[in-house]
Structure formats: C-alpha cells, structure tokens
Amino acid sequence: MGQDHIRYDILAQDALRGVIRKVLTEVAATGHLPGDHHFFITFLTGAPGVRVSQHLKAKYPEQMTIVVQHQFWDLKVSETGFEIGLSFSDTPEKLVIPFNAVRGFYDPSVNFELEFDVAAGEDEDSESAEITAYPISEADEASSQKSPEKPGDSPKGGGSVVSLDSFRKKN
C-alpha cells in the first residue's frame, strides 16, 4: 500500500521517542538522575518486544507505569528500547521495554509530559490505530466540502496534535 502524504504524526512521535532515548542514555551513562528529576514511564505490557516477568504481566495485563528515581539498576539503552532493573515489593525484576511500547513519559519535577498513540498487539487495535492516525486529512476534506464557513471547528481525531500542544502549554 503506497502512501502519497507525509505522516507528520508518526514523524513527530518518533522524534519525541528520541527525547526519551536521549534522556535515558544520559541517565545510564551517569548512573543517576540529575537534581530532582524522576520519570514515570507508562508502557503496554502486551506490545511486541516487551519482556516482563509472568507475575508482572498477570498483575498488569494491559499497561503499567514504572517510576525511575532512586532504586534502579542495569539501565541499558539501545536504538530501539531500554532495559532496567527495578524492585517491585522487594522483588527485583528486569524489564525490557521497546520505545514503541511507551504510551507516556512524565517528569513531575519540571512538569514535562509526552503522550503517544500506541497500537496494542491485537489486530483490531492496530487497525483502529492506523485509521485514527489518518482522520486529519479526511476531516479536512469533509469540512472543506460541507462547511467552509466554520474555520473554528477542529478536525476530530487530531490526537497527536492536541497532545503536542498540551505539553507545550504546561511549561
């Protein structure tokens, strides 16, 4: 299936995943987080490439949020993801998390937040994610044909646009 338009939503999400990669790479290099920084990272436990223990997978069948602050070890960052050792109720666990599985990244110390549209492993979900990634152009065409006199209406489903703006306003 060839495509004849630029997928800015996907490009922007990839660029922002690069922000997470860079931040985690610096933390891995120094072994600690600078200042008061700490990260809440939410990811889909069922996404391709995610490796968590059966115990955690059973407890968090869809998604889980980890906190990267004082108690972590063996943080390794690659081009495509990261692995980290964390303790869950005194049980050490190793987690492998591809950046594509990350749904949210939040650093409360500076109120910086990123949100991603992530397709889950099942077919229906990935298909609906494909469809919801497109509606900006569909909505534009529909609104230009029907009601050009309402420029204030924003197209439904421009989710990535909204989330980019929302984290910009917070700073």
C-alpha positions as a Markdown table, in Angstrom:
| # | Residue | x | y | z |
|---|---|---|---|---|
| 1 | Met | 0.0 | 0.0 | 0.0 |
| 2 | Gly | 1.8 | 3.1 | -1.2 |
| 3 | Gln | 1.1 | 6.4 | 0.6 |
| 4 | Asp | 1.2 | 9.8 | -1.0 |
| 5 | His | 1.3 | 12.0 | 2.0 |
| 6 | Ile | 3.7 | 12.8 | 4.8 |
| 7 | Arg | 2.9 | 11.2 | 8.1 |
| 8 | Tyr | 3.8 | 14.0 | 10.4 |
| 9 | Asp | 2.0 | 12.3 | 13.3 |
| 10 | Ile | 4.4 | 9.3 | 13.1 |
| 11 | Leu | 7.5 | 11.5 | 12.5 |
| 12 | Ala | 6.7 | 13.7 | 15.5 |
| 13 | Gln | 6.1 | 10.7 | 17.7 |
| 14 | Asp | 9.4 | 9.2 | 16.6 |
| 15 | Ala | 11.2 | 12.5 | 17.3 |
| 16 | Leu | 9.7 | 12.6 | 20.8 |
| 17 | Arg | 10.7 | 9.0 | 21.5 |
| 18 | Gly | 14.2 | 10.2 | 20.6 |
| 19 | Val | 13.9 | 12.7 | 23.5 |
| 20 | Ile | 13.2 | 9.8 | 25.9 |
| 21 | Arg | 16.1 | 7.8 | 24.4 |
| 22 | Lys | 18.5 | 10.7 | 24.9 |
| 23 | Val | 17.3 | 11.4 | 28.5 |
| 24 | Leu | 17.6 | 7.7 | 29.5 |
| 25 | Thr | 21.0 | 7.4 | 27.7 |
| 26 | Glu | 22.4 | 10.2 | 29.8 |
| 27 | Val | 21.0 | 8.6 | 33.0 |
| 28 | Ala | 22.5 | 5.3 | 32.0 |
| 29 | Ala | 25.9 | 7.0 | 31.5 |
| 30 | Thr | 26.0 | 8.7 | 34.9 |
| 31 | Gly | 24.0 | 6.0 | 36.8 |
| 32 | His | 21.7 | 8.6 | 38.4 |
| 33 | Leu | 19.1 | 11.2 | 37.6 |
| 34 | Pro | 20.2 | 14.9 | 37.8 |
| 35 | Gly | 18.6 | 17.1 | 40.5 |
| 36 | Asp | 15.0 | 16.3 | 41.4 |
| 37 | His | 14.3 | 14.6 | 38.1 |
| 38 | His | 12.4 | 11.4 | 38.1 |
| 39 | Phe | 10.4 | 9.7 | 35.4 |
| 40 | Phe | 7.0 | 8.0 | 35.2 |
| 41 | Ile | 7.1 | 5.7 | 32.1 |
| 42 | Thr | 3.8 | 4.1 | 31.0 |
| 43 | Phe | 4.0 | 1.2 | 28.5 |
| 44 | Leu | 1.9 | -1.5 | 27.1 |
| 45 | Thr | 2.8 | -4.9 | 28.6 |
| 46 | Gly | 1.5 | -6.8 | 25.6 |
| 47 | Ala | 3.3 | -4.8 | 23.0 |
| 48 | Pro | 5.8 | -6.6 | 20.7 |
| 49 | Gly | 9.3 | -6.9 | 22.3 |
| 50 | Val | 8.2 | -6.1 | 25.9 |
| 51 | Arg | 9.7 | -8.5 | 28.4 |
| 52 | Val | 8.4 | -8.6 | 31.9 |
| 53 | Ser | 8.0 | -11.4 | 34.4 |
| 54 | Gln | 4.9 | -13.6 | 34.3 |
| 55 | His | 4.0 | -12.2 | 37.7 |
| 56 | Leu | 4.0 | -8.6 | 36.5 |
| 57 | Lys | 2.3 | -9.5 | 33.3 |
| 58 | Ala | -0.5 | -11.1 | 35.3 |
| 59 | Lys | -0.8 | -8.1 | 37.5 |
| 60 | Tyr | -0.7 | -5.6 | 34.7 |
| 61 | Pro | -2.2 | -7.4 | 31.6 |
| 62 | Glu | -2.5 | -4.2 | 29.5 |
| 63 | Gln | -0.2 | -1.5 | 30.7 |
| 64 | Met | 1.9 | -0.5 | 33.6 |
| 65 | Thr | 3.7 | 2.6 | 34.8 |
| 66 | Ile | 7.2 | 2.4 | 36.3 |
| 67 | Val | 9.0 | 5.1 | 38.3 |
| 68 | Val | 12.7 | 5.7 | 37.5 |
| 69 | Gln | 14.1 | 7.5 | 40.5 |
| 70 | His | 16.5 | 6.2 | 43.2 |
| 71 | Gln | 16.0 | 2.4 | 43.1 |
| 72 | Phe | 17.0 | 1.1 | 39.7 |
| 73 | Trp | 20.0 | -0.8 | 38.2 |
| 74 | Asp | 21.4 | -2.1 | 35.0 |
| 75 | Leu | 19.8 | 0.6 | 32.8 |
| 76 | Lys | 20.8 | -0.1 | 29.2 |
| 77 | Val | 19.5 | 1.9 | 26.3 |
| 78 | Ser | 19.6 | 0.9 | 22.7 |
| 79 | Glu | 18.4 | 2.5 | 19.5 |
| 80 | Thr | 15.0 | 0.7 | 19.8 |
| 81 | Gly | 14.4 | 0.5 | 23.6 |
| 82 | Phe | 15.8 | 0.1 | 27.1 |
| 83 | Glu | 16.1 | -2.5 | 29.8 |
| 84 | Ile | 16.1 | -1.7 | 33.5 |
| 85 | Gly | 16.2 | -3.4 | 36.9 |
| 86 | Leu | 13.5 | -2.3 | 39.3 |
| 87 | Ser | 12.2 | -3.6 | 42.6 |
| 88 | Phe | 8.5 | -4.4 | 43.0 |
| 89 | Ser | 7.5 | -5.1 | 46.6 |
| 90 | Asp | 11.1 | -6.2 | 47.4 |
| 91 | Thr | 11.3 | -8.5 | 44.3 |
| 92 | Pro | 14.0 | -7.5 | 41.8 |
| 93 | Glu | 12.7 | -7.6 | 38.2 |
| 94 | Lys | 14.3 | -7.0 | 34.9 |
| 95 | Leu | 12.2 | -5.2 | 32.3 |
| 96 | Val | 12.8 | -4.9 | 28.6 |
| 97 | Ile | 10.8 | -2.1 | 27.0 |
| 98 | Pro | 10.9 | -1.0 | 23.4 |
| 99 | Phe | 10.3 | 2.7 | 22.8 |
| 100 | Asn | 7.4 | 1.8 | 20.5 |
| 101 | Ala | 5.6 | 0.3 | 23.6 |
| 102 | Val | 5.8 | 3.5 | 25.6 |
| 103 | Arg | 2.5 | 5.3 | 25.9 |
| 104 | Gly | 3.5 | 8.1 | 28.3 |
| 105 | Phe | 6.6 | 9.7 | 29.8 |
| 106 | Tyr | 6.2 | 12.2 | 32.6 |
| 107 | Asp | 8.8 | 14.1 | 34.7 |
| 108 | Pro | 6.9 | 15.8 | 37.5 |
| 109 | Ser | 10.0 | 17.8 | 38.7 |
| 110 | Val | 9.6 | 20.0 | 35.6 |
| 111 | Asn | 6.0 | 19.1 | 34.7 |
| 112 | Phe | 7.1 | 17.7 | 31.3 |
| 113 | Glu | 4.8 | 15.1 | 29.7 |
| 114 | Leu | 4.7 | 13.2 | 26.5 |
| 115 | Glu | 1.9 | 11.0 | 25.2 |
| 116 | Phe | 2.0 | 8.6 | 22.4 |
| 117 | Asp | -0.7 | 6.7 | 20.4 |
| 118 | Val | 0.4 | 3.1 | 20.7 |
| 119 | Ala | -1.2 | 0.2 | 18.9 |
| 120 | Ala | -1.6 | -2.9 | 21.1 |
| 121 | Gly | -0.6 | -6.3 | 19.9 |
| 122 | Glu | -4.1 | -7.4 | 18.6 |
| 123 | Asp | -5.1 | -7.0 | 15.0 |
| 124 | Glu | -8.2 | -4.9 | 15.6 |
| 125 | Asp | -6.3 | -2.5 | 17.8 |
| 126 | Ser | -3.5 | -1.9 | 15.4 |
| 127 | Glu | -6.0 | -1.5 | 12.6 |
| 128 | Ser | -8.0 | 1.1 | 14.5 |
| 129 | Ala | -4.8 | 2.9 | 15.4 |
| 130 | Glu | -4.0 | 3.0 | 11.7 |
| 131 | Ile | -7.4 | 4.5 | 11.0 |
| 132 | Thr | -7.2 | 7.0 | 13.8 |
| 133 | Ala | -3.8 | 8.2 | 12.6 |
| 134 | Tyr | -5.4 | 9.4 | 9.3 |
| 135 | Pro | -8.5 | 11.4 | 10.2 |
| 136 | Ile | -6.9 | 14.9 | 10.0 |
| 137 | Ser | -6.9 | 14.7 | 6.2 |
| 138 | Glu | -10.3 | 13.0 | 6.0 |
| 139 | Ala | -11.8 | 15.6 | 8.3 |
| 140 | Asp | -10.2 | 18.4 | 6.3 |
| 141 | Glu | -11.7 | 17.1 | 3.0 |
| 142 | Ala | -15.1 | 16.6 | 4.6 |
| 143 | Ser | -15.2 | 20.0 | 6.2 |
| 144 | Ser | -13.9 | 21.8 | 3.1 |
| 145 | Gln | -16.7 | 20.2 | 1.0 |
| 146 | Lys | -19.6 | 20.7 | 3.5 |
| 147 | Ser | -19.0 | 23.8 | 5.6 |
| 148 | Pro | -16.1 | 26.0 | 4.8 |
| 149 | Glu | -17.8 | 28.8 | 6.8 |
| 150 | Lys | -16.8 | 27.2 | 10.1 |
| 151 | Pro | -13.0 | 27.6 | 10.4 |
| 152 | Gly | -13.1 | 27.3 | 14.2 |
| 153 | Asp | -14.1 | 23.6 | 14.1 |
| 154 | Ser | -11.1 | 21.4 | 14.6 |
| 155 | Pro | -11.0 | 18.0 | 12.9 |
| 156 | Lys | -11.9 | 15.1 | 15.1 |
| 157 | Gly | -9.1 | 12.7 | 15.9 |
| 158 | Gly | -6.2 | 15.0 | 15.6 |
| 159 | Gly | -5.0 | 13.4 | 18.8 |
| 160 | Ser | -1.3 | 13.8 | 18.2 |
| 161 | Val | -1.7 | 17.5 | 17.5 |
| 162 | Val | -3.6 | 18.0 | 20.7 |
| 163 | Ser | -1.1 | 16.1 | 22.9 |
| 164 | Leu | 1.8 | 18.1 | 21.5 |
| 165 | Asp | 0.1 | 21.4 | 22.2 |
| 166 | Ser | -1.0 | 20.3 | 25.7 |
| 167 | Phe | 2.6 | 19.5 | 26.8 |
| 168 | Arg | 3.8 | 22.8 | 25.3 |
| 169 | Lys | 1.3 | 24.9 | 27.4 |
| 170 | Lys | 2.4 | 23.4 | 30.7 |
| 171 | Asn | 5.9 | 25.0 | 30.5 |
